[in-house]
């Protein structure tokens, strides 16, 4: 099939309420959901994108559909649920960083099942894409969602679509033992693994970045980009590895920085960059995204990143 899409992502999109001042009950409404954030970041980087999820038939679901339309993300295969809501979450800021509170139990997205892939639109979107992007959160929101994501990864391999996995470990959603088992299986199905150092310390009991990259390759990941936060990233294609230094910026809110990094990296890979060049581009994009509030609003355009590069 013609690869008319650069990236299709699968997961849960949510409406965000982001605290604007620590300790005060004032919240800025925005949008979130890690894979949705990543695919919007990719679209802003110039990629042709689509998103696969389920939404409640409510105002929050309507708002997300309008967001994707505005951002140029194809949402034609998104399913609506008459009996389950769209998920929401709150971001709280403290002196040591940000914390999340979720209202997503029983959400429409958590009700996805592998049968979604038997209906034409989801399977066709994966076949049309160069890269399928999923995450640890996509795997964690329910047992049926985990089955759906793993099956989507298998489908991608049968239709010549590469698979990207962001670890995005959320232990509020499942136990560490469950996460280790399911994410471990997913690593073996991915082509590009995009974990964070914090996640991998918990998942592997390792702390050395090189050892974590070695562990990731041993578990089946062909390419690994280990996100090191302010310290940048460690990049490995399986035969060589390099570090990309972080950029010093004025930090406002890091809520969507990792998702912005993933989306921009995948956009550049889909458009022909090698892994190292794509990582350098994504590193700059992520540094721009932390300079405003919210997961989506501060993510940069391609022109903004290119000016800094």
LOGU-347263 format. One record per atom (N, C-alpha, C): x, y, z. Coordinates in steps of 0.2 Angstrom, whole numbers, plus 5000, padded with zeros to 4 digits. Layout:
BEGIN
XYZ...
This chain:
BEGIN
500449945000500050005000500450065000500250114997500650184996500650215003501250235005501350265012501250335012500650355012500450425011500450455018500450425023500550455030501250445032501550495036502250485039502150445045501650475050501550445056500850435058500650375061500050365064500150345071499850385076499850365083499250335086499350295091498750255094498750265101498250285105498250295112497650335114497750365120497250405123497350475123496950515120496950595121496550615126496750675130496350695135496350775135495850795139495850865140496250885147496650935146497050955152496851015155496951015162496851075166497551085170497951135168498551155170498651205175498851195181498851245186499351305184499151365184499551415182500051445187499851435194500251465199500151405205500751385207500751335213500451355219499951315221499651325227498951365226498851385220498251425219497751385214497051385215496551345211496451375205496951395201496851425194497151375189496751365184496951315179496851335172497351325168497251345161497051275157496451285153496251225150496651215143496951155142497251135136497151065134497551035131497450965129498150925130498050855131498550815132498450745130498750695133498750625131499450615127499850575129500550575126500650565119500250515116500250495109499950555105499450585107499150635104499650695104499950715109500450765110500950755104501150695104501750675100501550685092500950665091500750665084500650735082500350785086500350855085500950885084501450865088502150895087502450875081502250815078502550785072502250825066501550845067501250885062501550955061501650985067501951045067502651045064502950985064503650985061503550965054502950965051502850955044502750885042502550845046502450775045501650765043501550715039500850695037500650645042500050665046499950625052499250605053499050555057498450525059498450505066497850505069497750475076497150425076497350375080496850325082496650325089496050335091495850325098495050325098494850325104494050325105493950385110493450425109493250475113492550475115492350505121491650505123491250555118490650545118490250585114490050645118490550685120490450745124490850805122490750855125491050925123491850915123492150875128492850865128493050835121492650775119492850745113492750785107492250835107492150875102492750925101493050945107493550995107494250965104494350895106494950865104494850855096494250835093494250835086494350895083494150955086494251015083495051035083495351015089496051025089496450985084496350925082496650885077496550915070495950945069495750975063496151035062496251075067496651135067497351125066497651065069498351055069498551015062497950995058498150955052498250885053497950855059498050785060497350745058497450695054496850655051496550625057495950635059495550605064494950565061494950555055494350525052494250455055494750415058494550345060494450345068494450405071494250405078493550385079493450345084492850315086492550355092491850365092491450395098491150345102491050355108490750305113490150345116489550325116488950355118488950345126489250295129489150285136489750295140490350305137490950315141491250385140491550425145491850495144492550495141492650555138493350575136493750585143494350565143494750575150494950645150495050665157495350725158495850715164496350765164496850765169497050835172497350845178497550905181498350905182498650955180499350965182499451015187499850985193499951025198500751045199500851105200501651125200501851135207502451115209502751115215503451145214503851155220504551175219504951125216504751055216505151005213504950975207504451015204504250985197503450985197503150945192502450945191502250875193501550865195501250805196500550805193500350745191499750735188499150705192498550725191497950685194497550675188497250615188496850585182496150575183495750585179495050565179494950525172495150465172495150425166494950355166494750335172494550265173493850255169493850205165493250195162493150235156493650275154493650315148493450275141493250315136493150285130493750255127494350285128494950255125495150195128494950185135495150125139494750065136494250085133493750025130493950005123494550025121494749995114494849925115494749885110494949815109495249795103495549745102495849715096495349715090494749715092494249715086494249785083494449835086494549895082494949895076495449845077495949835071495649795066495049765067494749725062494349765057494149825060493749875056494249905052494049925046494449945040494850005042494550065045494950125045495650115049495550085055496150085059496750045056496549985053497049945050497349975044496950015040497150045034497650105036497450145041497850195043498550175045498650115048499250085050499650065044499250035039499650015033499850075029499550135029499750195025500250225028500450215034500950255038501650225037502150265038502850245038503050225045502750255050502850245057502250235061502150185065501650185070501950205077501650245081501950265087501450255093501650215098501250195104501650215110501350195116501750215122501550165128501950175133501750135139501050155142500850215141500250235144499650205140499750205133499350165129499250095131499750065133499749995136499449985143499450045147499250035154498550055155498150085151497550115153496950055154497049995151496649945152496949885149496749825151496949765148496849755141496249775139496049775132496449825128496549885131496949925127497649905126497949865131498649835130498649785124498049745124498049695119497949725112497649785112497549825106498149845103498549875108499149905106499649855103499749805107500249745105500049715098499349715097499149685091499249735085499149805086499349855082500049855080500449835084501249835083501349775078501049715080501149655075500849675068500249705068499949725061500449765058500749815061501249865058501749825054502049775058502649735055502349695048501749675048501549635042501449685036501349745037501149795032501749835030502349825033502949865032502949935035502649935041502650005045503149995051503550045051504050035057503650055064503850035069503550045076503950085080503650135083504050175089503650165095504050155101503750155107504050195112503650235116503950285121503750245127504250235132504050195138503550225142503550295143503050335147502750285153503150275158502950235164502450275168501850255170501450285175501150235180501550225185501350175190500750195194500350245193499650255195499150215191499450195185498950155181499050075182499650055184499749985184500349975189500449905191500949885195501649885191502149895195502849885192502949825189502649765192502749705189502349695182501749725182501349725176501749765170501949825172502349865167502949835165503349795169503949765166503749715161503249675163503049615158502749645152502349695152501949715146502449755142502749805145503249845141503849805138504049755142504549715140504349675133503749655133503549625127503449675121503249735123503149785118503849805115504349805119505049825117505249775111505149715112505249665107504949675100504349715100504049725094504149795091504549835094504749905091505349905087505349955083505949965079506350025082506050075085506350135088506050135095506450135100506250135107506450205110506050245113506150305115505950315123506350285127506250285134506550345138506350365144506650415148507050375153507550415155508050385160507650365167507250415169506850395175506450335174506050325169505650265168506150205168506650205165507050145164507450125170507550175175507850155181507350115185506750135185506250095188506050025185506150025178505949965175506549915175507149935175507749895175508149885181508049935186508549935191509249955189509249985183509950005181509950085182510550115182510550185183511050215177511450175175511950195170511650195163511650255160511350265153511550215148512250195148512450145143512150075144512150065151511949995153511149995151510750045151510050045150509950035142510450065138510350065131510549985129511049955132511249885131510649845133510349855138509749815141509149825135509049885133508549895128508649855121509249855119509449815113509349745114509549715120509549645122508849625122508349675123507649655124507249665117507649675112507349675105507349745101507449805105507449865102508049875097507849895090508349895085508749965086508350015087508650085088508450115095508850145099508650175105508850245106508350285108508550355110508350365117508850365122508650375129508650445131508050465133507950535135508250555142508650605142509050615148508850685151508250705149507950775152508450825150508650865155509050925154509750905151509950845152510550825150510550805143510050805139510050785132509750715131510150675127509950615125510550565123510450505124510950455122510650415116511050415110510750385104511150325102510750275100511150215098510750175092511050165087510750125081510950055082511250025087511449955088512149945086512449985083513149975081513650035084513350095084513650155087513250195091513450235096513050275100513450345101513050395102513250465103512750495108513050545111512650595116512550655112511950685114511650745112511650785118511950845119511950885125511250915125511050935131510450965133510551045131510051085131510051155130509851185136510151235139509951275145509451325143508851325146508351365144507951385151507551435150507051455156506451405156506451365161505951315162505351345165504751335161504151355164503751285166503651245161503251185162503451125157503651075160503951015156503450965155502750975155502250925155502350885148502450915143502350885136503050875133503650895136504250895133504450825130504350775133504550705131504150685125503450705125503050695119503250735113503450795114503650845109504350815106504750795110505350765108505250705103504750655105504650595101504350615095503850665095503550685089503950715083504350755086504850785081505350745079505650695083506150645081505850605075505250575076504850535072504750565065504550635066504450675060505050675055505550685058506250695055506450625052506350575055506550505053506050495047505450505047504950495042505150535036505450595037505550635031506350625029506650575031507350555028507950565033507850595038508450605043508650545046509350535047509550485051509450495058509550445062509350445069509650495073510350515072510650565075510450635073510350645067510150715065509350725068508950675067508350675070508350695078508750665081508850675088509050745090509550775086509750845087509150895086508750875081508150915079507650915085507550855087507050845093507250875099507950875100508150905106508050985107508151015101507951085101507251095102506851055098506051065099505851055106506151005109505850995116506151055121506651085119506951135124506451195123506151205117505651265116505051245119504851185120504151165122504151175130504651175133504651185141504551265143504551305138504551375140503851405140503351365140502651385141502251335144501651355146501151315150500751265145500751205148500351155144500751105140500451055138500750995134500751015127500251055124500151065117500351135115500151185118500151255116500851275115501351255119502051285118502451245113502251185110502651145105502751185099503351185097503551235091503351215085503451255080503351235073504051225070504051195064504651185061505051245060504751295058505151365057505451385063505151375069505451395075506051355077506051285076506551245077507151265072507051265066507551285061507951345062507551395065507951455067508451445072508351405077508851385082509351345079509151295075509651245072510151285068
